[in-house]
Amino acid sequence: MGSWLSTAWDPSTGISDLSGKVAVVTGANAGIGYATTIELARHGAKVYLASRSENRALAAIEKMHAESPKIQKGNLIWLPLDLMDLESVVQAADTSMQKEERLDLLVNNAGVATDSYQTTPAGFEVTMGVNHLAHSLFTVNLIPILKRTAAKDDSDVRVVTVSSSGHAMLIPKHIRFDKLDDFKYHGMTSSPNFSSTRDLFSRYALSKLANILFCKELQRRFDLEKVPITSMTNNPGGTNTQGGMSVWPVWLRPVMSRLFVPASKGALPVLYQSGAPEIKRDPAKYKAVYFNPSCKIEAPSALARDGVLAKNLWKTSEEALGTYIKG
């Protein structure tokens, strides 16, 4: 979803030396997550691949080392994380803080879109449950280590959340993120058993709107506490990945795969926000910004800029996540 435009920015030369830095990337074994992870590791970062499947994560690590033999052994590590399971999300955050004394970068990248209405074990619609609620819980539970890292000399801590231009499409007017039922949204139709591409896009759009609002409110809270952490979000554009193709009907996927860009290009705004040195030089300019596929700051939809909506989302997310939130 989004623009087909590319950018002249080159991550191979545009990213700072990341030696000594620690990053966590969700959904890192494929697509944009893979492209982001390998580039961060090429620049010296230790990167945790947060994903559900050990086999897929280890296969991705092996492939990354084969593609880039200069990546230091031990700098690519699997972090078990099942975003459908909130207990797993809590454990992944705990494991990160047990293994590391610092966390310089968190990339909330993983996402899903389902053809039919499904719920997580906690009872929330899957797209919202995975794309927003699980990532929200993961981020909030990692705040202690993010803050500790931000307190270090010469720190540069960032939280990057992958959204989509789809955040502005098919958003129901009645949803204000002020009640738990807003996390159980079925789609544009009234029947919970009805399945259509419009419903899929509508559920996905709502989760991507939540991603931007979460980024905005997270930054506001950091600023209130005067914590030097930069929270950003972006639109990777139409990307030819398994996840990117999954939102389209099967018959249309061969056409869309020709129109969309490869994961390496879709990852550019993610990588810019993750490693470009200008963000450290002028963090105020980049607080809570939304990047387009060309790595340019762009205004998201009016709803995505709604501060009251962002506060509602945060409060209701805390209610939904309940005792899973630590601290």
N, C-alpha and C positions, 0 to 999 in steps of 0.2 A: 504494500500500500504506500502511496506517496509519490514523490517525484522520481523521474528516471534520470535526473541530472546527476552528474558526477562532479568531482572536485579535483583541482590540481594539487591539493595538499598530499604530500607523500609521507606516510608513517615511518618509512625506513629512515628518513632524515628529519622528520618533524617531531619525533618523540624524544624526550630527554633520556639520559642514561638512568636506568631504573635499578641499577645494582644495589642490593641491600633492601629494596622495597618488597613488600608482601602484598599480593592481590588475591582476591577471590572472585571467580567468574561463575555465575550459575548458567547451566546449560552449555558447558564449555566443550563438550565432546563433538559438537556438530555446528554447521552453519556459522552465523555471526559470532557465536560464542567461541567456536574453534579458531576463527580468523583473528579474533581479539586476543585470545590466550597465546597463540603462537607468536604474535607480534610483540606482546608484552614480554614474553620469555626471551625473545631475540634481543631485547633491550636490557636484559639482565634481571628482570623481576622473578621472584619466586611466585608461582601462580598455582592456586588450588582450583582444580576442576570440580566444581560442585555439581554433582549429577547423581541420578539414581542408580545407574547400571555400572557396576565395577568393570565388567568386560568391555563395555563401550568406552569407558574412561581410559582404561589401560591401553586399549587399541589406539585411541586418539593420542595418548602420550607417546606411544611407540612410533606412530606416524609423524608426529611433530619432530621427534628426535631424528627420524630418517630424513625429513625435509630440511631440517636446520641442525646439522651435527654440532654446531658451535653452542647450542643451548646446553647450559651446564646440567650435568646429571643431578637429579634431586631437586631441580627447580620447577618440575611439573609433578604435582601430587594430586591424587584423587581424594576428594572430600565427599563422603556419602551424604546425599541430600535428596530426599523424596518430597517434592513440594506438595504432593497430595496429602502427606501425613504430617500434621503439625508437631507431633512428637519427634519426628525425624528432623524437622526444621530446628527445633530447640537443641537437639543433640548436635547438629552440624555447627551451630553457633558456639556451643560449649566446646566442641572439639577444636574449633579454630582458635579459641582463646586459651585452651590448654596447650596447644602445640606452638603457638607464636606469642611473642611479646609485643608485636606491633601488627597493624593492618593499615596499609596506606591507601588501598583502593578496593572498593566493593563495586562490582558490576552486576546489577540485577538484569540479566538478559533473558533467561528462560521464559518461554511462554507457550500457551496452548490455545487451540480453538476447536470446539467440538461440533460435529454435525447435528447431534441431538442433545436435548437437555439432560445433563448429568449432574450429580452432586458429589462433593468430597465426603470422606468419612465424618467430617464435622458438620455436614448438612448444608454446605454452601454450594452455589453453582460453580462448576469446575473452573470455568474460565476466570471468573472473579477470584475464586479460591486460590488458584495457582498464580495467576498473573499479578494480582494485588495482595491478597491477604497473607499468603505464605511469604512473599518477598518483604512485605511490611514487617512481619514477625521476625524474619531473619535479620533485617536491617536493625530493628529496634534492639534486638538481643545482642547485636554486635556493637552497639553504641559505646559501651564501656571501653573496649579496646580501640575503637576509632578515636575516642576522646584522649585516651592515654597517648596514642601516637601523635595526635594533634598538639599535645603539650610538649613534645620533644623539640629540641632546637632544629631549625631549618625544616620543619614539617611541611608536608603538602598532601593532605588527606582529601580524598574525593569519593563521593558516592554517585555512580552513574546508573541511571535507570532507563532501560530501552522502552520507548513507547511507540507511537505510530501516528501517521496523519489520519488514520482511521478513528482517532479519538474524537473527531468532530462529526462523525457520521452516525445517523440513526440513533441518536441519544434520546431516550424517552424524557419528556418534559416533567413528568411527575416525580422522578427520582432526585432526591436531594441528599442522599447518603446520610440521612438522619434516623434511619431505622434498619434493623437487621434484615428485614425482608428485601431491602435494596441489594443485598448480596445473594439473593435467590432469584434474580430476574430471569424470566424464561425467554424473553425476546419480544419482538414486535407483535406477536400474536397472543391470543388469550389462552390457547390450549397448551398445557404443559407437555403434551405428547406430540405436538406438531413439530415437524422438522423442516427447515427451509434455509436456503443460503442467507436470506434476509435476517432470520433469527440468529444464525451463526455470527454474522457481521455485527449485529446489534449487541450481542453479548460481549463480543471481542472489543467493540468500540468502547463500551462502558468500562471494561477493565483497563483499557489504554488511557482513558480519561482519568481513571483512578491513579494510574502511574504518575501522571503529570501533577495531579493535585497532591499526592503523597510527597513528591520531590519538593514541591513548593512549601508545604507545611513543615517538612523536615528541615529545610533551610531556615525558615522563620524561627523555629525552635533553637537551632544552633546559634543563630544571630542573637536571640534573646539571652542566651547563656554566654555570649561572646566566645563561642568555640570556633576556632578557625578551620572549619570543614566546608568544602564546597559541594553542594548537591546540584546535580544537573540531569537533564533528560533529553531525549533526542528521537528523531524519526529517521530510521535507516533507509526509508524508501522501499520501493518494490524490489525484493531480493529473491533470487532463485535458490531457495533453500527448502528443505523438507517442510519446515514449519511455515515458511512463506507460501508454499504451494497448497498447504493443507486447507487454507480458507476458501479455495476455489473449487467449483464442481470438477469432478474427475475429467469430464470431457473437455474442459477449458484449460486444464493444466499444461498441456503441450504448447498451447499458444502463449500463455502467460510466462512460461519458462524461457521463451525466446525474447520476450519483451523486458523481463526483469534482469537486474544486474547480479553478478556472482557475489557470494558472501564476502569476499575480500573487499569489494566496493561498499557493500551494505554496512560493513564494520567501520568505515572511515569516521563517521561522526562519533561513534563509540570510542574509537582509538584516540581521536583528537581530544575528547573530553577526559580520557583516561591518562594521557601522557604529554600533551602539548605544554611546553614550558611557559607560554604566555599566560596560561591560567594561573600559574603560581605567581607570576609577576603582577597580575592585576586581578585578584580573585573577586573583588567587588563587581567587576564587569560580568562575571560568569555565574553569579549566585542565582540558582533556580532557573537558569536559562533553558530554552528549548532549541535544539539545533535541527536544521533541515538536513537532507542528504548531502548537501554541498558544504557542510561544516560551517554554516552561517547561522547566526542567531535570528530566530524568527518568532513572531508572536503566535502562540497556539490559539485555540478557540476561546471565545469569551467565557465559556463555562470553565475551561482549564485555567483561566486567570482569576476565578472567583475565590477570594480569600475565605469567605464564609463557608463555601462548599468544601474547601480544603480542610477547614477546622472540623466541619461536620464529619467528613470522611475519617479523619484521625480519631475523633472521639468514638465513632461507631465501630471503627476497626478495633480499637482497644476493648470495646465491649464484646465484640465477636471473638477476639483472641483470648480474652479472659486470663486464666491462670498460666497460659503459655508464655506470657511476657515476663521476663526476669527483671529484677531490680525495682 
